[in-house]
Amino acid sequence: MRQKVSERQKEILSILRKHFRKNESITVKELSELMDVNPITAYEHLRNFKEKGILKIEMTFRKKRGRPKYKYVITEEGRKLLNSGVDFYVDEIRNVLKEFMEAKEEGRLNELLIEKVSSFSQNTLKPLIFIVFGFLILMTLFRDVKEIETLKDLLVMSLSSKIVFVSFASLTMFLFSRYIGGINNIDKKWEDIKYQFVSISDEQREEIIRTLLSFMYGGEKDGRKRKLDRTYS
């Protein structure tokens, strides 16, 4: 049975996933350094994961006199959780890509576009999901616009830089507003959401970008603009 974890714990699990790829255990001190938090906070996180059955405690005794050393190792249940792709953003983005491709094949792209713009304007669609959708639209309908080449370059460079990823998201929103429209107060909206992109973990960001790069290099090939119905603007 999959454990319920909070949004914050999902971020910590991403850190643990990286750590356990190269290590058999983790200590309070190690987690505090990885998260840049004090040891008490790190201990509370590890204790919570222990209570959920994700981690367990092992003791190692020193050769000389002194207190035993406590370390946390991953349980079988925890290993399944780490390997299950707990990165919720990645799963959502794959779903958006699937939804986009189905709408395109069925001739419902304009209908889906209106729906996503409306949801984003009403704050019922996550900013990251909207940026991904906006990128898919721009790559499909406006490939021959010269700014798209800059957008593609930023996407590639985002693999190694969180700051560049923010720039990629910013340009995507700007180009979407310029060539498609339908979003009111675009500058204010971007100011309100841009810091959310910095909080995405490196592992999530890299997987998201690889998904988009796969679409970019293996998806749309005709490069033709297509006129949209602007009834939503």
Phi, psi and omega per residue, in radians:
M1 nan 2.272 -3.096
R2 -1.302 2.345 -3.121
Q3 -1.309 2.534 3.038
K4 -1.458 2.243 3.131
V5 -2.284 2.620 3.141
S6 -1.351 2.998 3.124
E7 -1.058 -0.741 3.128
R8 -1.113 -0.723 -3.138
Q9 -1.160 -0.535 3.074
K10 -1.102 -0.671 3.107
E11 -1.141 -0.718 -3.136
I12 -1.189 -0.661 3.096
L13 -1.062 -0.595 3.089
S14 -1.115 -0.680 3.086
I15 -1.150 -0.764 -3.140
L16 -1.132 -0.654 3.138
R17 -1.013 -0.805 3.112
K18 -1.099 -0.755 -3.084
H19 -1.112 -0.786 -3.059
F20 -1.324 -0.135 3.021
R21 -1.207 -0.474 -3.085
K22 -2.072 -0.133 -3.053
N23 -2.321 2.664 -3.135
E24 -1.582 -0.323 -3.083
S25 -2.636 2.990 3.084
I26 -2.503 2.534 3.119
T27 -1.925 2.935 3.093
V28 -1.022 -0.770 -3.129
K29 -1.078 -0.746 -3.119
E30 -1.118 -0.752 -3.141
L31 -1.187 -0.664 3.129
S32 -1.090 -0.633 3.112
E33 -1.266 -0.691 3.138
L34 -1.145 -0.624 -3.108
M35 -1.649 -0.189 -3.071
D36 1.035 0.839 3.090
V37 -2.237 2.955 -3.142
N38 -1.306 2.760 -3.083
P39 -1.025 -0.554 3.138
I40 -1.125 -0.760 3.111
T41 -1.121 -0.752 3.122
A42 -1.079 -0.725 3.125
Y43 -1.060 -0.749 -3.125
E44 -1.088 -0.702 3.109
H45 -1.103 -0.786 -3.131
L46 -1.155 -0.675 3.110
R47 -1.098 -0.728 3.123
N48 -1.103 -0.707 3.127
F49 -1.204 -0.548 3.077
K50 -1.167 -0.734 3.132
E51 -1.126 -0.519 3.116
K52 -1.435 -0.104 3.136
G53 1.458 0.219 -3.133
I54 -1.463 -0.613 3.116
L55 -2.172 2.804 3.013
K56 -2.429 2.771 -3.085
I57 -1.665 2.416 2.971
E58 -2.197 2.561 3.135
M59 -1.938 2.422 3.020
T60 -2.106 2.355 -3.098
F61 -1.717 2.374 -3.136
R62 -1.278 2.661 3.101
K63 -1.154 -0.670 3.091
K64 -1.580 3.025 3.124
R65 -1.133 2.652 3.126
G66 2.523 3.030 -3.118
R67 -1.237 2.568 3.094
P68 -1.173 2.736 3.132
K69 -1.704 2.269 -3.133
Y70 -1.704 2.382 3.057
K71 -2.418 2.705 -3.115
Y72 -1.875 2.296 3.087
V73 -2.099 2.726 -3.075
I74 -1.425 2.432 3.100
T75 -1.502 3.006 3.099
E76 -1.110 -0.702 3.094
E77 -1.107 -0.715 3.118
G78 -1.136 -0.671 3.136
R79 -1.134 -0.674 3.098
K80 -1.108 -0.692 3.141
L81 -1.142 -0.784 -3.141
L82 -1.124 -0.563 -3.118
N83 -1.532 -0.023 -3.045
S84 -1.573 0.059 3.140
G85 1.284 0.938 -3.102
V86 -1.145 -0.140 3.125
D87 -1.209 1.597 -3.015
F88 -1.059 -0.603 3.136
Y89 -1.030 -0.760 -3.079
V90 -1.084 -0.778 3.122
D91 -1.084 -0.740 3.140
E92 -1.117 -0.683 -3.118
I93 -1.200 -0.671 3.062
R94 -1.104 -0.628 3.088
N95 -1.161 -0.693 3.106
V96 -1.120 -0.735 3.126
L97 -1.081 -0.741 3.115
K98 -1.109 -0.780 3.129
E99 -1.072 -0.723 3.140
F100 -1.099 -0.833 -3.099
M101 -1.137 -0.672 3.110
E102 -1.150 -0.743 3.121
A103 -1.120 -0.661 3.131
K104 -1.138 -0.802 -3.119
E105 -1.158 -0.535 -3.103
E106 -1.643 0.049 3.127
G107 1.280 0.460 -3.115
R108 -1.931 0.360 -3.032
L109 -1.123 -0.726 3.137
N110 -1.134 -0.670 3.103
E111 -1.118 -0.745 3.119
L112 -1.163 -0.654 3.121
L113 -1.069 -0.817 3.124
I114 -1.049 -0.733 -3.141
E115 -1.095 -0.796 -3.094
K116 -1.205 -0.703 3.120
V117 -1.104 -0.744 3.128
S118 -1.105 -0.769 -3.130
S119 -1.115 -0.727 -3.140
F120 -1.164 -0.720 3.141
S121 -1.110 -0.527 -3.134
Q122 -1.637 0.141 3.104
N123 1.081 0.535 3.085
T124 -1.883 0.071 3.081
L125 -2.132 2.248 -3.108
K126 -1.037 2.405 -3.131
P127 -0.944 -0.736 -3.129
L128 -1.087 -0.727 3.138
I129 -1.128 -0.673 3.116
F130 -1.162 -0.710 3.120
I131 -1.077 -0.752 3.106
V132 -1.079 -0.810 3.128
F133 -1.079 -0.735 3.120
G134 -1.060 -0.700 3.103
F135 -1.101 -0.753 3.127
L136 -1.062 -0.741 3.126
I137 -1.119 -0.827 -3.119
L138 -1.091 -0.731 -3.135
M139 -1.184 -0.499 -3.094
T140 -1.493 -0.743 -2.996
L141 -1.784 -0.332 -3.028
F142 -2.322 0.647 -3.079
R143 -1.072 -0.492 -3.070
D144 -1.542 0.020 3.027
V145 -1.275 2.307 -2.987
K146 -1.094 -0.532 3.141
E147 -1.150 -0.346 -3.129
I148 -1.119 -0.568 3.096
E149 -1.098 -0.710 3.074
T150 -1.118 -0.718 3.117
L151 -1.066 -0.738 3.126
K152 -1.124 -0.710 3.119
D153 -1.103 -0.732 3.132
L154 -1.112 -0.660 3.119
L155 -1.075 -0.791 3.134
V156 -1.092 -0.787 -3.115
M157 -1.202 -0.366 -3.137
S158 -1.153 -0.309 3.105
L159 -1.020 -0.550 -3.065
S160 -1.974 0.105 -3.091
S161 -2.621 2.137 3.091
K162 -1.196 -0.613 3.138
I163 -1.146 -0.712 3.105
V164 -1.142 -0.593 3.103
F165 -1.082 -0.673 3.071
V166 -1.109 -0.703 3.104
S167 -1.124 -0.687 3.086
F168 -1.056 -0.807 -3.136
A169 -1.115 -0.712 3.140
S170 -1.096 -0.797 -3.133
L171 -1.183 -0.648 3.090
T172 -1.029 -0.799 -3.138
M173 -1.158 -0.691 3.127
F174 -1.099 -0.818 -3.124
L175 -1.189 -0.645 3.092
F176 -1.075 -0.785 3.133
S177 -1.114 -0.685 -3.100
R178 -1.233 -0.810 -2.988
Y179 -1.692 -0.289 -3.113
I180 -2.113 -0.807 3.095
G181 1.416 -2.877 3.098
G182 1.615 -0.073 -3.118
I183 -1.978 2.110 3.122
N184 -1.496 2.622 3.090
N185 0.900 0.884 -3.039
I186 -1.044 -0.705 -3.114
D187 -1.118 -0.790 3.132
K188 -1.141 -0.706 -3.116
K189 -1.090 -0.726 3.137
W190 -1.162 -0.707 3.107
E191 -1.043 -0.617 -3.108
D192 -1.271 -0.463 -2.990
I193 -1.984 -0.219 -2.960
K194 -1.070 -0.534 -3.109
Y195 -1.248 -0.308 3.099
Q196 -1.153 -0.491 -3.114
F197 -1.295 -0.450 3.103
V198 -1.244 -0.527 -3.059
S199 -1.359 -0.186 3.127
I200 -1.181 2.348 -3.120
S201 -1.147 2.715 -3.142
D202 -1.030 -0.707 -3.113
E203 -1.130 -0.738 3.102
Q204 -1.126 -0.808 -3.124
R205 -1.026 -0.798 -3.105
E206 -1.111 -0.694 -3.137
E207 -1.216 -0.681 3.093
I208 -1.065 -0.804 -3.110
I209 -1.139 -0.711 3.109
R210 -1.085 -0.646 3.100
T211 -1.105 -0.758 3.135
L212 -1.226 -0.641 3.101
L213 -1.132 -0.654 3.102
S214 -1.078 -0.730 3.081
F215 -1.139 -0.764 -3.062
M216 -1.090 -0.711 -3.085
Y217 -1.602 -0.357 -3.081
G218 -2.092 -0.010 -3.077
G219 -1.703 -1.867 -3.046
E220 -1.122 2.382 -3.109
K221 -2.291 -0.264 -3.020
D222 -1.369 -0.464 3.032
G223 1.134 0.398 -3.112
R224 -1.746 2.488 3.019
K225 -1.274 2.603 3.050
R226 -2.340 2.374 -3.085
K227 -1.347 2.398 -3.118
L228 -1.906 2.672 3.005
D229 -1.292 2.128 -3.071
R230 -1.663 0.442 -3.052
T231 -1.116 -0.321 -3.104
Y232 -1.477 -0.283 -3.055
S233 -1.437 nan nan
